Amino acid sequence: MNSVNPYLALAIPAVSSLRPYQPGKPVAELERHYGVTDAIKLASNENPRGPSDAVQKAVSSALNELTRYPDGAAFELRAALARYHGLSANQFTLGNGSNELLVLLAEAFLGPGNNAVYDQYSFIVYRLAVQACGAQARVVPALPADHDGQPLGHDLDGLLEHVDEHTRLVFIANPNNPTGTWVDDEALHDFLRALPAHVLTVLDEAYCDYAQAEGAADAIAWLKDFPNLVVVRTFSKAFGLAALRVGYSVSAPGIAELLNRVRQPFNVNSLAQTAAVAALADREWVQDSVRHNQVCRQQLCDGLRSLGYPCVPSRANFLLVNFGTAEHAANCNEFLLRTGVIVRPVANYGLGCYLRITVGTEAEIERLLHALQAWQQASA
Ligand SMILES: *Cc1c(COP(=O)(O)O)cnc(C)c1O
């Protein structure tokens, strides 16, 4: 019997071999642990400006209705999404964060005997969702670190080669987390065309608002050509609503209908539904945030480069920063924590030499760069 957890042997094998997701450290935890105050968090890719005033007001007014269950069908939000994307409401499935959609897709389509394909450096939730269903994971090597254009990015040909008759899902994040890299529209389109009909592509577009500002296509427009495409989006990043947990998938109605069979009836709470409707009505706020991110990401990238830390090219609101060695990255992370700056170690992704840093406000970037300078002086 395992002395750490006596129940381990009772769990199903798919669960006993799982490693839990490690989220970015919360500010309050860091402050408790290290005794620092005014810590900043650049670890989970939230919008540093948060939601707009209009969204905050809408949430406040919804506080009067905490007694009632939320609308399990999320009528208003699905209608708002249908208008926003010019599609019909029966193509949308809502989740408790887009994370839940990834899990629902796995529950609906994966099990022992079939498999899912994803990239070596893709979002860890894919691995967790696939493993928990007892399906096989076919993990595809990423592009090499010295690739010109998309170092550590997705190899679409490699993903396609790993698809077989037992494959049900291919997960692609575009832009990708934790690398920030992206796949070109044309290459992605070719990939979708080449994929057999028995395989669904789960296109995770958590950062698409940032990428579209730099010319990326809106993949939702491709749904009419590819009935086996599922696009997953979130209100947690550019829309600034990470705390409320709301995301959605857009798909053929038949796929949405299956996801609804496994979805819990009240998975998205009332405040989240209200906030998301208000956020969709406030496009200008999101676009402003995206422009702000472009400017600040450049500021961050330049600052890091001048300190000798190169970044992987990014179309998202974070940078994957190369610290040379795993030891250097880990020590630097520890130093930053002690000064109250939380960034994201990515050794659990197999990227020990790197740290992932969210683009914060100008002031937060300054604070990070100063802390890095102090680290260089301290370790010289
Ligand atoms: C942040 C993130 C998500 C999940 O966000 P939710 O808060 O669960 O909506 C999904 N995919 C990727 C690639 C992400 O980085």
The ligand as a Gaussian input file, in Angstrom:
#p B3LYP/6-31G(d) Opt

LIG

0 1
 C       -6.017000      29.551000     -20.342000
 C       -6.236000      28.504000     -21.344000
 C       -7.429000      27.780000     -21.431000
 C       -8.450000      27.658000     -20.350000
 O       -9.028000      28.728000     -19.923000
 P      -10.345000      28.693000     -19.056000
 O      -10.069000      29.687000     -18.013000
 O      -10.608000      27.328000     -18.536000
 O      -11.407000      29.120000     -20.030000
 C       -7.605000      26.872000     -22.449000
 N       -6.634000      26.665000     -23.342000
 C       -5.484000      27.319000     -23.308000
 C       -4.470000      27.042000     -24.345000
 C       -5.241000      28.247000     -22.293000
 O       -4.046000      28.834000     -22.238000

